[in-house]
């Protein structure tokens, strides 16, 4: 889970999921002077929010959840990368037997709901389930931070203060609309909210209710969760009926410099170069164009990826993430 920026079809959350893992620095003590400065910062936020037309009672209830900078948030924000995972290592961590079996059980229990949402939005139910699984372990791990507390901390003392300040005001606006209470607005340390891990700006653009027309609850209502993920992908130009990609076998004659996500050619062309679906046989989508990626280089796994792979990357701009979503979704749905 976790990630991003927010233009149309921008990534969903505040910290991009990459194959880098990290060690956190220790939290520091908060001085009395800092507490006073933070109180002044919050007072400024309150004045500005009310000047924008937000309810004073809603703003006060939300800001009451943050009395001082949250040291757990700052510790997570100031991590330093220690090493980088290969695709094989990332895949082994993300697509575990337990993640697959949990996903199969979760999808089976929600077969009808996923099917309805998939049909309405024209988005593959497996990909919806894959994102749900990677972002919040099928709704079981959406984060325990109060979003206003996390965003206020990062707006006051974070590495991207202006970004998080803007997200803070969007969160307050959402609270003013009544979709969720301040105490119920939970998410990651970076403010990514609910089961699909939407930042407030992404929530404003893409969150949807199911059935349509109701309050949008991406924390507790699974219909809204699935509809919001599907709405995001649909608005980022998902093409119904097309695959995201597939594992392939490729000959040694194709060097790493001849492939890559930006090198898009007809599938029929790749077939003439000796590329085959993994396990043999012929491609079933010769009418499509695709690219070949081999994340770990020579000797590693290779995939043919299509337009919808790049749509998944709009959710999180990482090849590893998009492959994880596609493969997990195929396994569970």
N, C-alpha and C positions, 0 to 999 in steps of 0.2 A: 504494500500500500504506500501511497505518499508522493508528493510532486510539484509546480508549474506557472505559466503565464496565460493571459486570457484575452486574446483577440478572438475573432470568429474561429471556431474549431481549434482554439488554443488548448494546450494540455490542461488537465483537470485540477491538479493540486499543486502544492508549492515546492516540493523537492523531487527532482527527476529520479526515478528508479533506474539506477545504473548497476553494472556489475561490481561496483566498488562497495566494500564494507568498511566500517569505521570504528574507531575507539573514541569514546567521549572524554572530554576534559572534565575535571572535577568542578562542581558548582562552587561559587564564591558566596561569602556572607553578604547580606544586604545591610548597608550602613543606614544610620538614622537620617543622614543627609539625603541618601538616595530615596528612602521612603518618602521623605518630604517632596523631593523632586517628582517622584512618581505620582504622588497625590495631586501635584500641580498639573502634571501631564493629563491625568484622568479628568481633572476639572475642565481643562481646555477641550478635551474630547466631548465632555458633556455639553459644554456651551455650544460647540460647533454642531453637534447632533441635533440639539433642540432648535438651533437657528435654521437647520435644514427641514424643520417641520416634524421631527420625530417626537413621540410622546415622552415627556419628562419621566413619567412613572416607569415606562419600559426601559429607558436608558438607565435610570437609577437602579432598577432591578438587575440589569445586565452587568453594570459596572461594579455592583456590590460583590460580584463573584471574584474580583481581582483587587486585593488590598496592597499587594507588592509584586514586583517582578517575579514570575514563576521560575524558580531555579532549575526545575526539571526541564522546562521548555528551553531555557538558555543552554543547558548542558547538551541537549539533543541538537540544538541549532549550531553549536560550535564544535562539532565533531571534526576529526581530521582523518582523511582516508589513510589506511595502512597497507592495503593490498587490493588487487583487482582479481575478480573471479573470471575464469574462462566461461564460455557458454556451457560447456559440459558440467562444470561445477555449479553454475547458476541453475541449470535445468534440474540437477540432482537435488538441490535445496528447495526449489519451488514446486516441482511436479513430483511430489512424493506419493508413495502408495496410499498413505493416509489421506492426503489432499484429494486424491482421485476417489477413494472409497467414500469419503465424507461428501464429496461433490455428487457422486452418483446417487447417494441416499437423499441429499438435499434436492436434487433435480427431480428425482422420482416422486417425491412428495409434492412437488410444485409443477408437475407436468402440464396440467391444464392452464395454469396461470401463465407460465412461460410461453406456452403455445399461443395463447391469445395475444400477449404483448408482442411476440415475434411476428405474428400475422399482421397486426395493426401497423407496426412500424416498418415491416419488411426487413428486419434484421435477424440474422441467424441466432437461434436460441442458445446454441453452444457458446458463441462468443459472449453473449450476455452473461451466461453462467461462468465463463472463464474470467471475465472482469470482476464479477461478484466474488469469485473465489480468491483471486489474487489481491483484491483491494481490502476485503474484510473477512476472509475465511468463511464465506457464505453467511455473512451477517453476524458472526460471533466475535469479531475483533475489529470494531470500528474506531477504537480509541476511547480513552476515558478523560481526556482533557476538556474542560469547559472552553469552548471555542473563543468566546470573548476574552477570557483570561489569557489564552495563548496568543491571540492576535494583539491584544494590548501590550503584552510583554515584548513581543517582537517588534511592534511599532515603536516602542520606547527604547529598546536596547538591542535590536536585532541587526543583522548584516544588511538587510534590505528593508529598512524602516519605512520608506515611502510606500513600497508595495504592500506591506502588512497594514499600514495605516489605512490605505484605501480599502483593503479587505475588511478591516475592522468596521468601517462605516457601512459597508455592504451587509455585514453580519447584523449590525444594529437595525438596518432597514428591513431585513428579513424578519427580525423579531417584531418589528413594528407592524408587519403584515399579518402576524398571528399564526404563521405556519408551525411554529415551535416555541417553547418557552426558553428563557435563558438557561435554566438548569438542565433542560433536555437537549440543548444544542451541544452535543458532544462530538469530539473528533480527535484528530492527531495533534501532536505538539505544534504542527505548522498550520493548524486551522482547517485541515481537510475534513469534511463533515460526513457523518453518517456512513451507511453501508457502501455507497459508491465512491466515497471519499471526494466529494466535490468541494472545492474552495467556494466561498460565498459568491464570488463573481461568476463562477461556473454554474452554481445553483440558480442564480438569477436568469441565466441564459437557457439552461437546459433541463432543470428539474421539472418533472411532469407528474400529474396525478393519474391514477388508474382506478376506476374509470375517470375519464377526463372531467375537469370542472371542479374538482374538490380541492381540499387543502393538500399541499405537497409535503409529504412526510417521508423523507429518505432515511430516517432513523429507525422507524418501527413498522412501516407499511411496505411489505415486500412488493406489492403491485406497483407502488410509486417508485421503489428502488429499481425494478426491472424496466419500467417505462422511462425512467430518467436516463438510465444507461442506453437504452435503445434510442431514445430521442436524441441523445448526444451523437451517437453513431450515424443516425439517419440524417441529421443536420450537417454532418461532416461528409455527406455524399456516399454513404454505404450503398452498394449496388446489390439489390435483392437477388438471390439465387446464385450468386457467384461465390466461390470459395475464397478463403483468406490466403491459402497456400497449401503446400504438401511437401513431405520429405522426398528427396530425390537421390538417386545415385548418379554420379557424374564421372566421366573419364578423366584420367590424369592429364590428358592432352589439353584440357581447359585449365589454364593457369589462373591464379587468383586475380591477376590484373584484367582478365577478360570477363569477370563477373562483378556483381555488386548491385545494390538496390537501385542505383541510378541507370543501370544498363538494362533497359527494358526492350525485349524483343518478342516477336510472336512465339508462342509455345512450339509451333511447328518448326521454327528455326532451331530452338534448343534441342528438339528431337533429332534433327539432322546432325547435331554435334555430339550425339551419343548420350544425351541426358535422358534418364528414364525414371518413372515413378519408383520409389523405393519398393523393392520386392519384385520388380519386373512388370511386364505388361506395357500397355500404351496409355498415353495421357487421354483423359476424358474431356479435356477443355482445350482442344487444339485451336479453337476460335479465339482464345484469349491471348493477351500479351502478359508477360511476366518477367521477373528478374530472378537471378539465382544468388542467394547469399550463403556463405560458408563462414560463420562467425569465428570459428577457431582455426581457419586457414586450412592448408593442405592436411589431409588425413582426418579432418573433422566432419561433422554432419553438414549436409547441404540441404537447402530448401528452395523450392520454386515459390515465389511470393507474388501475389496479384494485387490489384487495386485495393481490395479490402484490407490487406495487410497494412497499407499506409493509412487507412482510416483508423485502424486500431492504434497506430502510432500517434495519431492526433490526441488520443486519450493520455498517452504517455510516450514521449519521443525517444523510445529505446527499442532497438531491434530485439534485445533479449526479452523485454516485457511483451512485445507484440507476439513473438514466438511462444512465450509462456502462455499467454491468453489463448492463442489458437490451439495449441496442443492440449492444454488443460480442458478447454471447451470441447474439443473432439473426444477426449477421454471420458468426460462426465455426461455428455448429452448426445 
